[in-house]
Amino acid sequence: MAVFDQTVLENGLVLVGDRLPHVRSCTVGCWVRVGSMNELPEENGLTHMVEHMVFKGTSSRSARDIAEEMDMVGGQINAFTGKDCTCYYAKVMDGDLPLAVDILSDLALNPLFEESEFQKERGVVLEEIAMVEDTPEDLAHELHAEVQFSGSLRRPILGTKEQIMAYSRDTLMGYWKQRYVPGSMVMSIAGNYNWDLFVELCRTRFGAAEGVPPGPSHGAQAVVSGRKAREKDTEQVHICLGYPGLPLGDEDLFPLSVFSIVLGGGMSSRLFQRIREELGLAYGIYSFISSYPGCGVLNVYAGASPDNAEKVVAEIQSIMKALLRDGMTDKEFTCGKAQMRGAYVLGLESSSARMQTIGRNMLLQNRLYDPDERLRKIDGITRQDVRRVGEKVLLSIPSAAVLGKGAERFIKQVGGIANG
């Protein structure tokens, strides 16, 4: 059984650690409980913009200093903004832990948001938004989110061009001050570290920070059965189907994961084998689950030529019906569990993956999961569990988004599994 290190500082900052004494590195993450789903409509894109801007300079470091200091020790530093959180992280040799904590705390607590840098980085974010427009698969998923969710989850992480153009430096600064407070943050570490040293480093760098965490601002989230078609001159038609799934922390996520793996989660899945390998109708075809506080989804994506798109939609629905009607074979069930188990065990060998697991779980669920416990839950999944959860999910009316030539025609073809 794993024994995690845990401490809460006087100002509410949570510290968690997963020690791996056999490695010579450690990965540190600074997690903030703010993502695009926490934004009000008039704030969309600000979370991501803050993530960009903190790297442009702090009260003690220029953007170049941040890059050079990490390069000088052969370390790595980066960040990401999701729908439910933001994470800044650094991977370094174990002896360089003080530098990693120092830089991460500097980014989180002391960004300058200089006007000149803000204007330049606005242009970078606008280019990032334009890049999504030029990446049809990504754009299809964005369009799908717009009609799959009724709450703030429907809005893009990057924001819109119009909103990014309208924001000022003061708007950004006010948003950061409200959100980046110790009570909304978790510092997680995995790898070879001295826990007492890590606690002291965090107390020194974060201890003076204050602020009351803002209350939940994302409101109720619901998965709905909306439809959206967008004509675009692309070589392929990009199709997204979505079904109400399960929220973060739900015990039925274990059997649902196996169901998604068998349906479209790998090269041996039914969607891949039938649509790509047997029929040659698509190159990209897969299913996946996403879970957030309060709700979740199971989605299917396919990209196909306009000549094949109608057949692909029909085949997807036929495969889903057969899976619900007949269930999965013993071989599929065993393989699905093995893939789930293997992915989890392989992730345990990475300090980065472990840091992300404990940081995200503590930030969003206020708990840590013992690896042996999770493996027992995977081993305990039954075929009856998988079928029950699969039926619960797929018998709903799906949401859908289609991007490409003839999009309106193809979206009319999408129906529910139960009725057709």
N, C-alpha and C positions, 0 to 999 in steps of 0.2 A: 504494500500500500504506500502510495506517495505521501510524503510529508511536505506540505508547502509552507514557505515562510510568509507570515502576514503581520502587518503592523499598520496602525492608523495614527497619523500625526495629529498634534493638538488642533491644527487648523482644518482637519477633515480629509487631508490627502491620504489615500489608501495606497499601501505598498504591498506587493505580492511577489514571491520569488519561487522558482523551480530550479533547484540546484542540480547541475550535471558535472560532477567532479572529474570525469574522465576527459573533458574537452579543455581546450586552452583559450576559449573565447567566451564572450557573453553578449547577449542581445538585450538591449534596454528599450522599453517603449513608454512614451508619455501619452496616455489615452485621455481624451476629453469627451464628455457625454454631450456631443453636439454633432449633428449631421443634417442633411437636407430635410429630413422629416421633422426636425425641431424648428425649422424656419417658418415664420409667418409668410403669407403670400408676398408681402412687400419686402421680404428679406431673402427671397430665393437666390441662391448663388453666393451669399455672403460667407457661409461656412468654408466653402472651397476657396474663395478669394483670400480669406484670412490665412489658410494653409499656405497659399502661394507667397503671401506677403511677409510672413515671419522669416522666410529664408532670405529676404532682401536686405536684412540688416537689423541689428539689435543695438541697445545702448552701449555695448562694449565690443561688438564685432560687426564688420562689414560682411556683405554676401561673400566676398572673396575670402575673408578670414575664416568663415564657417567651412567653406570647401577645403581650404588649404590645411587647416588644423586637423581635419579628419583624414585628409590624404597623407599627411605627415606621419600618421600612425598606422596607415594601411587599413583604416576602417571604412565603414559604409554608413551613410546617413540618408534618410528619405522620409516620406510621409504619404499618407493617403486620406482622402475624405470619402466616407461612405454615407449611406442614407441614415444610419443610426449612430455614428461616432466618427471621430477624427483621431488619427494616431501618428505621432512622430517617433521615429525609431532609429537606433544606431547599433551597429554590430562592430565590436572591437575585440582586440586581444584582452585577456582578463586583466592585465596590468594597467590598461588604459581606461578602466571603468570610471575614474574620477573625471576624465575629460568628457566622456559620453554623457554623464549626468549633468555636467556643467553646461555643455552646449544645448542639451535638450531643455533644461530649465531656462536657459537664456532665450531660446526660441519661444517657449510658452509664456514667459512672464515679462520679457523686456523688448518686444518688437518695436521698431521705430515708426513704421508706416509712413515713411517720408513721401511727401507729395510727388516728387519727381519719380521715385520708384513706383509709386502707385499708378501713375499714368502709364509708365512702361509696362507694368505687369498686367494692367487692364488689357493692353493689346495682346499680351501672351494668352490670356484667358479667352479673349475673343477668337484667337486662332485655334484654341483648343475646341471651342464650340463649333467653329467652321470645320474642323477635322471630323467631328461626329457626323456632320451633314454630308461629308464626303466618304463616310464609312457606312454603307447601307445596313450591314448587320447590326451595328451599334445603334443606328438611327431607328431601326425597326423595334428594338427593345425599348428605346425612349418613347416611341409612339405608343407602344403597348402599355407602358406604365401609365400613360395619360388616361387610358380607358379601363385599366385593371383595378385602380385604386380610387377611392372616393376622397381620401384625405391628402395630407401633405406628401405621402409617398408617391403620388402621381407626378410630382414636379421633378425636373432634372437636377442632378447634383451640381452641374456647372452653372445653372441659372440660364436665363435667356439673354440674347444679345442686347435687347432693349434695356433690361434691368441692369446689366453690367455697365452699360454706357451711362446710366443715370446715377449710379452710386458715387458718393464722394468719399474722400479720405476720412472725414469726420464720421460718416455713417459706419464705415468699417471699424474705426477705432471704438465707437460706442458699442458695437456688436461684440467685439472681442472682450472689452472690459466686463460686459455682462455675463459672458459665457465661460471665460477662462479663469475660473476660481477653483481653489483647492478641493472644495466639496464636490465638484463635478469632474474630478480627475483621478486617475489611477496611474501609478508608476509600476510597471511590471518588469521583471528581469528573469532570464533563463540562461543557464550556462554555468561556468565556473566563477563563483563570486564569494566574497565574504559578506554575510548578511549584515553584521554590525556596521561594517564600513559603508554598505549601501544605504542603510538607514541614516547614518550620520551625514552622508553626502546629501541625501534628499532633505534632511532636516535643515542643513546649512543653506541649500539652494532654494528650497521651497518654503521654509518655515516662516518667513516673514510675510508671505502672501496671505491675503485675506479676501473675503467676499462671500456672500450668501448665494448658494446655487439657485438659479432661476427655477420656477416651477415648470412642470410639463407644458410645452407650448404646441405640441403636435396635434393635440385633440384626438378624437376617435378616428381610427383607421378601419376601413372596410374594403373587402375585395368585391368588386362588382363585375358584371358581365357586359361591359361596354364593347363597342366595335369602332375601329377606325381604319380607313383606307386612304392611302396617299399615293397619287400617281407620281412616278419619278422615272426618268429615263435611265434605268439600270439594266444590266445584262440579265440579272436574275430577279425573280420575285421573292421577296423575303417575308416569311410567314411566321407569326408568333401566336400561339394559343396559350391560354392561361386558366388555371382552376384554383379555387380557394384551397389553401394548404393549411399549415399549422403554425402557431406563433412560436417564438423563441422560447425554449425551455420545455415544450410539450413532450411528454414521454412517447407519444406516437410518432415523433419525428424519426425514431429508429426504424420502425417498419416502413414508414413512408420513404425513407432513403433507399431501402432495398427495393421497393416498388419502382422508384424512379430509375435506379440502376438497371433493372431488368427491362423497363420500358425503353429507355434511351440514354442510359448513363455511360455507355462504353461501346467498344467495337463488337462485343458479343450480344449487345442488346437487340431487342426485336426491331426497333425503328431502324437502327443502323444496318442490321443484317438484311432486312427485307427491302428497304427503300434504296439504300446505297449499293449493297453487295449483290443482291439478287436482281433488282430491277434497274439499277444504274440511273435512278431518277434525280439524285441529289448528291452533292459533295458534303455539305454541312447539314447534319440532322442530329438533334440531341434533345434530351429533357434534363431539367434541373429543378431543385427546390431552393427557395429563399425564405428565410424566417426573420421576422422583426418583432420588437415588442408589440404584442397585441394582435398580430396577424401574420400570415405567410401565404406562399403560393407554390404551385407546381406548374412549370411552364415547359412548352415544347417549341423548338425553333427548327425551321427548315428553309434552305435557300435552293431554289430550282429555276430552270428556264421557264419563260411564259408558256411554252408548249407542254411542259411537264407539271406545272404547278397544280393544276386541277387534279391530276392523278395523285400527286403527293398528298394533298389534303384528304382525298378519299382514302388513301392507304393509311394515313395516320389514324383516322377515325376507325377504320376497319381493324387495325392492330389493337387499338384501345378496347374496342368492343370484345374482341376475341380474348384479350387478357382478363377482362372482367367476367366474361362468360365462362371460360374454361379454367381460369387461374393459371399460375405458372407451373412449369415442370419442376421435378425434384432437382434436376441439374441447374436450372435457372435460379432457383431459390438458394441452393448451395453456393453457386457462383456469385450471386448478388451479395450474400453475407460475407463471402471471402474478399470481395472487392472492398466492401465497407471496412472490414477489419484490417486489411492490408494498408489501405490509405491512412487509417488512423495510426497504426503501428509505425509506418514509415515516417509519418509526421512527428512522432515522438523522438526521432533521431536528430531532429533539427532544433537548435536553440531558438531560431527565429519563429518556427511554428509553435513551439511551446510558449514563448513569450506572448505571441498573439492569442493563443488559446486562453491562458490564464488572465491576460489583461482584458480581453473582450468579455469573458464570462463574469469577471468581477465587476466590470463597469456596468454591464447591462442586466446582469442577473443577481449580482451581489452574492455569488457563490463560486466555488471551485469544484471541479469534477475529478475524482481520482481515476487515473487511467485504467486500473484493474476493474473498477466499478463499471466504466463505460464498456470495456471489453466483455464483461459479464452480461451487460444489457444487449450487446450485439449478438452474443452467443444465444441469448434467451429469446430472440425474435422467432416467432412461429409463422408458418404459412397462413394460419388463420388470421393472425394480426395483420399481415401484409395485405391479405385480400380484403379484410374489413376496412382498413384505412384507405386502400386503393378505391374501393367502391364509394366510400364517403366523399372522396375528392373528385373522382372522374364523373360521377353522376350529376354533378352540378352543370349549369349552363356555362360554357366557356366564354371568356373574353377573347378578343382577337384583334390583331393589327396586321395589315398587309401593306407592303411598300414595293412599288415597282410598276411595270407596265400592266394595265388591266387590273389594278388592285381592287377596284370596286366589284368587278365580276367575281373575283376569287373569294372575297370576304363573304359574299352572299351564300357561298357553298358551306360555310362553317356552321355546324349545328351541334346540339348536345348529343352525347353518347346514348342517353336513355331514349331519346325520341327520334334519333336520326341521322 
